[in-house]
Amino acid sequence: MKKKLLAFLMGTSLVLAACGGGTDTSKEKDTGTTTGGETTANAGDAQKFYDQKCSSCHGGNLEGGVGPALDKAGSTYSKEDIENIIANGQGAMPAGLLKGDEASQVAEWLAAKK
């Protein structure tokens, strides 16, 4: 019984550590442009956001891992469904890893994967 509990706790720790969003300390330059107080994203930002916050659980090529594969997410979920999952979490996935425009861009990008 103790072994099962220990295995469960270790597995849970790994999932939470892998999906946790830390602070990005890289010195990358912001490539967005500002117009009227709002930042617009350049093409390819959705994949960059995915790589930073999602790939540790869902895989670098959307193949899955700790989290499910997302290579055909658009055949199951609409953009709005994906945004809802990002905002509210689902299963072991924590809520709010991406917010606002980042979440919207990633949702649109994943919805196109069919």
N, C-alpha and C positions, 0 to 999 in steps of 0.2 A: 504494500500500500504506500509506503514512504517513497519507494522508487517511482511509482506512478505520479505521485504528487510532485516530486522533485523534477521529473521529466516534463510535466505540465507547466510548472513554473519557469523552467529554463526555456521551453518553447515559446511561452507567452512573452518572456523577456526579449527573445530574439525578434519576434514579430514586432513588438513595440519599438525596439531599437532600430530596426530596419526601416520602419515606416515613419519614424519621428522626423520632424522637420527642424533641423538645426539652423543656425545662422550661417549664411554664406559669407565666408571671409575672403573670397577671391577678389582680385583687383580688376575684374572685368569692367569694361566701360559700358555704360548704358547706351544702347543703340536706338532707343525709341526717339521719336521726334515729338516736340511739344507744340500743340496748336490750341490756342485759346484756353490754356490752363489744363488741358487734358493731354495725356501721353498716348500716342498711337504706337502700336507695335509693328515691327518689321516682320516680313515673312520669315518663317523658321523659328519664331519665338515660341510657338506652342510646343515644338519638339524640345527646345531648350528647357522650358518649364517642366515638361515631362521628365527629361533626363535628370533635372535637379531634384525633383520632389517625388517622382513616382516610380522610376526605373529600378530602384533598389528592391521593390516588392513585385513589380509587374514585369521586370526584365527589360534590358536595353533595347531589345528588338520586339517588344510587346508579347514575348513568348510565355510570360507567366513565370512564377516562381513561388514566393510566399503568397502572393496575390494571384488572382486568375489572369489568364492570357487576355490581352486586349486587341490582338491583331484583327479581330472581326467584331469589335464592339459595336460598330455602326449597324450591323445586321440585326442586332438585338435591341439596342437602345437608341433613342433619339438624342439630339444635342441637349434638349431640356432634361431628359432622364439622366444623362451623364453629369450635367451641371448639378442636379439634385443629389446624386451620389457623392460628388466631390464636396458639396456644401455640408451634407448631413452624415456622411460616412455610410458604410454598409458592411455588415459582418465584422471582421477584425480591423477594417480600414477606419482610421480616425477621421473625424470631420474636419473640414477647413484647411487641409494642407495647401490648397491653392485658393485664392480669393479674388473676387472681382473679375477684372479683365483677363487675368491669367487663367482662372478657372474656365471662363467663357471660351478662350482661345483653345485650350486643351480639349474641352468638350466638343467644340466644332471639329477639331483635328481628328479626335477619336471617332466621332460620328461618321466621318468619311471613310473609315476603315471597314470595309465590307467583305 
